[in-house]
Amino acid sequence: MNSTGKRIVFLREERDMSQKHLAYTIGIAPTTLSRYENNLYEPKAEILNRLEYLLDSPERREGEDTQ
């Protein structure tokens, strides 16, 4: 995937989550999430961390230590 917005959409849909549910779960407005997904806004690091944690993206798993 070549954009943050596309990656968010892919991971959200893969987990069968609505925009509204995901947005409220991470503490943002659904319109803000829509803007991230459409690449109109770039999410701040804090929001990206919440998204990665909730969606458990592969990028996050690769960075974790497995002991």
C-alpha positions in Angstrom: 0.0 0.0 0.0 1.4 3.4 -0.9 -0.6 5.7 1.4 -1.5 6.0 5.0 -5.2 6.5 4.1 -5.3 3.3 2.0 -3.6 1.3 4.7 -6.1 2.5 7.3 -9.1 1.6 5.0 -7.6 -1.8 4.3 -6.9 -2.7 7.9 -10.3 -1.4 9.1 -12.2 -3.3 6.4 -10.2 -6.4 7.0 -11.5 -6.3 10.6 -15.0 -5.5 9.5 -15.1 -2.2 11.4 -17.2 0.8 10.4 -15.5 4.2 10.2 -17.8 5.4 13.0 -16.8 2.5 15.3 -13.1 2.9 14.7 -13.2 6.7 15.0 -15.0 6.6 18.4 -12.8 3.8 19.6 -9.7 5.8 19.1 -11.2 9.1 20.3 -11.7 11.1 17.1 -14.7 12.2 15.0 -15.8 10.0 12.1 -15.3 12.9 9.8 -11.6 13.2 10.8 -11.1 9.5 10.2 -12.7 9.9 6.8 -10.2 12.7 6.0 -7.3 10.5 7.0 -8.6 7.7 4.8 -9.0 10.1 1.9 -5.5 11.5 2.5 -6.9 15.0 3.1 -5.2 15.1 6.6 -2.2 13.3 7.8 -2.7 11.8 11.3 -0.4 12.8 14.1 1.9 10.2 15.6 -0.4 9.7 18.6 -3.3 8.9 16.4 -1.2 6.6 14.3 -0.1 4.8 17.4 -3.7 4.3 18.5 -4.6 3.0 15.0 -1.7 0.6 14.9 -2.5 -0.7 18.3 -6.2 -1.2 17.7 -5.8 -2.6 14.2 -2.6 -4.6 15.1 -1.0 -3.7 11.8 1.9 -5.9 10.4 4.3 -2.9 10.8 3.6 -2.9 14.5 4.1 -6.7 14.9 7.4 -6.6 13.0 8.8 -4.0 15.5 7.9 -6.0 18.6 10.3 -8.3 20.3 9.3 -11.9 20.4 10.6 -13.6 23.5 
